[in-house]
Amino acid sequence: MVTRFTLFLVTLLLSLSASSAPNIEHWTTENGGRVYYASAPELPMVDIQVVFDAGAAQDKDLPGIALLANSMLSEGAGDLTADQVSAGFDDVGAKFGSSSERDMASLSLRSLTEDTALKTALELMVTVLTKPTFPQDAFERLQKQMLIGLQGEKQSPSAVARRAFYKNIYGEHPYASMPAGDAELVPHLTVKSIKKFYRQYYVARNATIVIVGAVTKEQAQQIAEQLMTGLAAGEMANPKPQVTSLTESQEVIIEHPSSQTHILMGQAGTSRDDKDYFTLYVGNHIFGGSGLVSLLSNEIREKRGLSYSAYSYFRPMHEKGPYQLGLQTRNDQAQEALKVMKDTLAAFIITGPTEEQLKAAKQNITGGFALRLDSNSKIAGYLAMIGFYGLPLDYLDTFKAKVNNVTTAQIKDAFSRRVHPETMVTVLVGGKAEQK
């Protein structure tokens, strides 16, 4: 019998073997699933992901339904209970998982390619994907867990800030919906509504299948067909509406019994297919995306000691995901830290980076590129992104060149056009005294 320890050893060895960009092949299954495959024959292992446009952006008037539907898939399938599903994967040393975010929901499988192990693991994954039973008792248990989690959020200033941040940036746009749901509306979810969501979004034409590992293309084709055959063809999810840019600044102050004030500031940023993506990515790496050596961290942490860390990042999605700046600091320092963050951003937009800063950023990004591809699971994650967002198949091959082609003038131009401090949302969650 294959053990989890055996799979662990294989995973460890694999992390040392993969480093170069893979050759990606793409095709479509008979009922419309989009397949992305990369051969990795070094070790007898395969990583599989099935990704659906079924994340929280599809919640509509039932926040939390995407997460709950995804979580329910392995709670009972075919004639198997949740315990039997879990034990079935364990018995062959396979690792199964599921997740749900704003844009996408996914199922994943990691298995050895030994015939019995892979056959059993695939059959179980197909059953979970195509024959979920959505048992009422499991639904009630998960629904209760969601409500407990939502109550717990109220005790977390970072969670309170994050919810207010997305709500005030996106308003009525689907991206305003938090994947964890809404405490007032989660009780309105039902097994019937979960089943309806599943039938609409867990269909072949709404699926991206990723296969990375020691299987031939012919085997990958068979795996993809096996995964999709039991699903209805269905239709792709409707495109998400465009994000409306903010026209004025907003400041949201939320009192919270905390010794630290959590500050988030930002706006709608970039989409995955944004023509400015690489320029903004490299520029932000210099400004606030490179950890303790970033300009933002230097001004706030090193020079003034206002916060242990300060950061900024773009989170690209189908439509414009957020550009987010953040830190946490003592309540009595909140306004000072916020001013420094605003001033540092404004100065960067005006002056841009130096040539030395750009050179260091490029070396840091491209020098760490191999670590992005040092395991099959990481490669599978990139293929899922490429397939789900319709990026070019040579995305990984051209990544370094696109980073190296960015200039200081391009960064200054892109930040001046795309980043607008005067119309950002600012959220402060913390103690009362420092807000006066």
ABEGO torsion letter per residue (X at the ends): XBBAAAAAAAAAAAAAABABBBBBBBBBBAAGBBBBBBBBAABBBBBBBBBBBABAAAAEABBGAAAAAAAAAAAEBEABBAAAAAAAAAAAGBBBBBBBBAABBBBBBBBBABAAAAAAAAAAAAAAAAABAGBAAAAAAAAAAAAAAAAAAAABAAAAAAAAAAAAAAEABAAABBAAEBAAAAAABBAAAAAAAAAAABBAAABBBBBBEBBBAAAAAAAAAAAAAABBAEBBBBBBBBBBBBABBBBBBBBBBBABBBBBBEBBBBBAABAAAAAAAAAAAAAAAAEAABAAAAAAAAAAGABABBBBBBBBBABBBBBBBBBBBBAAAAAAAAAAAAAAAAAAAAAEBBAAAAAAAAAAAAAAAAAAAABAAAAAAAAAAAAAAGBBAAAAAAAAAAAAABBAAAAAAAAAAABBAAABBBBBBEBAAAAX
